Amino acid sequence: SSDTARIPRVHVIGTEGLVSEIASAGFQVQGGQEDPYDPSNTRCGMSREELASYPFPAPNASGQDEEDVDDERIDAFVVGLDNEFNYRKLCIANVLMQRNPNALFVSTNEDAYDLVGADARHLPGNGALVKALEHCSQRKAVCVGKPSPLLAELIAMDHNLDVRRTLFVGDRLDTDVRFGVESG
């Protein structure tokens, strides 16, 4: 109702842990491991015909109450590593971004890959998911994880650190060491 504050809505591509963290911060969350508008559907793919008839909410439809439009608005998109990422999630997020052009687009990190196994196989990282959504949405995500300068500023402020006198330890050259070097 108009006399209560609207809780910002976040569409998440990511694990239940990420969904839980965002919800515990006070946000209304959709997505994660389930289809936000058709939870019974467990398919991974999506055809052109299915996307055309998918039950997205219809923001700004004529005759729709202003309050209903506001209730369906997505305020932010957050992309974290999702080992169950698929074409269906990409299609849904892309159309939602198209319908919510002012929503913030955030990536938890942009790791290209993780190393697994004794022979150091490359497991695609969150950066692969972020780049897929950036490419089809034609938008650029704000990275809030390592090596983000924003994260460095927040950590320094929150812990009252002098970055020139702070040691940062990590195991990845492309994120951890870069984060330390670029943060001062």
C-alpha positions in Angstrom: 0.0 0.0 0.0 1.0 3.6 -0.4 1.5 4.2 3.3 4.2 1.5 3.7 7.7 1.8 2.3 8.4 -0.5 -0.7 11.2 -3.0 -0.1 13.7 -2.9 -3.0 13.6 -6.0 -5.2 16.8 -7.7 -6.4 16.9 -10.3 -9.1 19.8 -12.7 -8.3 21.7 -15.1 -10.5 23.6 -17.1 -7.9 23.5 -19.7 -5.1 21.1 -19.9 -2.3 23.9 -18.5 -0.1 24.0 -15.3 -2.1 20.1 -15.1 -2.1 20.1 -15.6 1.7 22.8 -12.9 2.2 20.9 -10.4 0.1 17.6 -11.2 1.8 19.1 -10.9 5.3 20.2 -7.4 4.3 16.6 -6.5 4.0 15.9 -6.8 0.2 13.1 -8.6 -1.5 14.8 -11.3 -3.6 13.8 -13.3 -6.7 15.7 -15.7 -8.9 18.6 -17.7 -7.4 18.0 -21.3 -8.1 14.4 -21.1 -9.2 12.5 -19.6 -12.1 11.0 -16.3 -10.7 7.7 -16.4 -12.6 7.3 -20.1 -13.3 8.8 -22.0 -10.3 7.5 -25.4 -11.4 9.5 -25.2 -14.6 12.9 -27.0 -14.3 14.0 -26.7 -17.9 17.4 -25.3 -18.7 16.7 -24.0 -22.2 14.3 -21.5 -23.7 13.1 -21.3 -27.3 12.1 -18.2 -29.1 8.5 -19.2 -28.8 8.7 -19.9 -25.1 10.4 -16.5 -24.4 7.7 -14.7 -26.4 5.0 -16.2 -24.3 6.9 -16.3 -20.9 4.7 -14.9 -18.0 6.8 -11.8 -17.2 4.9 -9.1 -15.3 3.8 -6.4 -17.7 5.1 -3.1 -16.2 3.5 0.1 -17.5 0.6 -1.8 -19.1 -2.4 0.4 -19.7 -5.0 0.1 -17.0 -2.4 -1.2 -14.5 -2.4 0.5 -11.2 0.8 2.7 -10.5 1.3 0.8 -7.3 1.2 -2.6 -9.1 3.8 -1.4 -11.6 6.0 -0.3 -8.7 5.6 -3.7 -7.0 7.0 -5.5 -10.0 9.9 -3.1 -10.6 13.4 -4.6 -10.1 15.8 -2.2 -8.5 19.0 -4.3 -8.9 20.5 -7.3 -10.6 23.2 -9.2 -8.8 25.3 -11.9 -10.5 27.3 -14.3 -8.4 28.8 -17.7 -9.3 26.0 -20.0 -10.1 27.0 -23.6 -10.9 23.5 -24.2 -12.3 23.5 -21.2 -14.6 21.8 -21.9 -17.9 20.4 -20.3 -21.1 16.9 -20.0 -19.4 18.3 -17.8 -16.6 20.2 -15.7 -19.1 17.1 -15.1 -21.2 15.0 -14.2 -18.2 17.5 -11.8 -16.7 18.1 -10.2 -20.1 14.4 -9.4 -20.6 14.1 -8.2 -17.0 17.1 -5.9 -17.6 15.4 -4.6 -20.8 12.2 -3.9 -18.8 14.1 -2.3 -15.8 16.7 -0.1 -17.5 17.4 1.9 -14.4 18.1 -1.0 -12.2 21.7 -1.3 -10.8 23.7 -4.2 -12.4 26.2 -5.7 -9.9 28.7 -8.5 -10.1 30.1 -10.1 -7.0 33.4 -10.7 -8.8 34.6 -11.2 -12.4 36.9 -14.2 -11.9 37.6 -15.8 -15.3 38.0 -19.3 -13.9 38.9 -21.3 -10.8 41.5 -24.1 -10.9 40.4 -27.6 -10.1 42.0 -31.0 -10.0 45.6 -32.0 -9.9 46.1 -30.9 -13.5 44.7 -27.4 -12.8 41.6 -27.6 -15.1 39.8 -24.3 -15.6 36.3 -24.2 -14.2 34.6 -21.1 -15.6 34.2 -18.5 -13.0 31.6 -15.8 -12.3 33.2 -13.5 -14.9 31.9 -15.8 -17.7 28.3 -15.4 -16.4 28.7 -11.6 -16.0 30.2 -11.2 -19.5 27.3 -13.2 -21.0 24.7 -11.0 -19.4 26.7 -7.8 -20.2 26.9 -8.8 -23.8 23.2 -9.6 -24.4 21.9 -6.7 -22.3 24.4 -4.2 -23.7 25.0 -3.0 -20.1 28.2 -3.0 -17.9 28.1 -4.5 -14.4 29.6 -2.7 -11.4 32.0 -5.1 -9.8 31.9 -5.0 -6.0 34.3 -7.9 -5.3 38.1 -8.2 -5.7 39.8 -6.3 -7.3 37.1 -3.5 -7.1 38.4 -0.1 -5.9 35.0 0.4 -4.3 35.5 -2.7 -2.1 38.9 -1.5 -1.1 37.5 1.9 -0.1 34.7 0.3 1.9 37.0 -2.1 3.8 39.5 0.8 4.6 36.7 3.0 5.9 34.9 0.3 7.8 38.1 -0.9 9.6 39.8 2.5 9.7 42.8 1.2 7.8 45.7 3.1 6.3 46.0 1.3 2.9 49.6 2.3 2.6 50.4 0.3 5.8 48.1 -2.7 5.2 49.2 -6.1 4.0 46.8 -8.0 1.7 47.3 -11.8 1.3 45.7 -13.8 -1.5 46.3 -16.8 -3.9 45.2 -15.3 -7.2 47.3 -12.9 -9.3 44.4 -11.6 -11.3 42.2 -10.7 -8.4 43.8 -10.9 -5.0 47.3 -9.6 -5.8 45.8 -7.0 -8.3 43.4 -5.9 -5.5 46.3 -5.3 -3.1 48.5 -3.5 -5.7 45.7 -1.3 -7.0 44.3 -0.5 -3.6 47.5 1.1 -2.4 
